[in-house]
Amino acid sequence: MSSGKEYISLLEKTSRTGWILSFGDIMTLLLTFFIMMIAMQSGEISRIHKWTNDRLDEAEADIRNVIRENNLASFSVYRHSKGVQITISGRSLFNLGEADPLPELHEQLIEISKDIRNLKILHLEESEYRGIIHELNKNALSWNVEIRVEGHTDNIPLGPNLRYRDNWELSAARAQNVMRILQENTGIAENKFAVAGFGEFKPIGDNTTEYGRNMNRRVEIYIDASIQKIQ
């Protein structure tokens, strides 16, 4: 008799715990499914990231050719994690404590603007990549290019009676003026530009030497690109 009761009790326990086992199996399957989806999406993201980087590499090569062909000695180009970096440095960029580019730099900025406005990265919808851009737009995505201009100075304090309070303000004003020349001569929309001033706080050279201070007195232009959701 007791064995019969034990058997019934075992059945009752099995019926109560069976759903837990089934639920556990379902959750395992769902987890596996989501892991597979994430892996697939990660693969897509990696391919998109590589494609974007390839376009930036093309832009860097084009700008490098422009600098070499036009003998722009004050300009150099690097491939940076923030995009394509164009660095402008040297003695004859700005007067001491002033933010207006000297005539030589002004002319060089106009010259390089002519080529920046024709970069393929800005006109992918008119290139062999127009099919990709069309597909992005169909999926509420857009190809976005941004140009950031960053100003930097050495650490020598500004003298009295100057227009700018400190190197921070001076670096921002220089970046602003360079950005304005680029925008006006490329015809690129104003909302594609951004400006920042860092003063003496991001040196790349030794401020105790004239050579290092010349390196630190610079303007950096970053051309970056990304795929964004259309708002």
Secondary structure as UniProt FT lines:
FT   HELIX           2..69
FT   TURN            70..71
FT   TURN            73..74
FT   STRAND          75..80
FT   TURN            81..82
FT   STRAND          83..89
FT   TURN            96..97
FT   HELIX           103..116
FT   TURN            117..118
FT   HELIX           120..122
FT   HELIX           124..126
FT   TURN            128..129
FT   HELIX           130..138
FT   TURN            139..140
FT   STRAND          141..152
FT   TURN            160..161
FT   HELIX           167..186
FT   HELIX           190..192
FT   STRAND          193..197
FT   TURN            199..200
FT   TURN            207..208
FT   HELIX           210..216
FT   STRAND          218..229
//
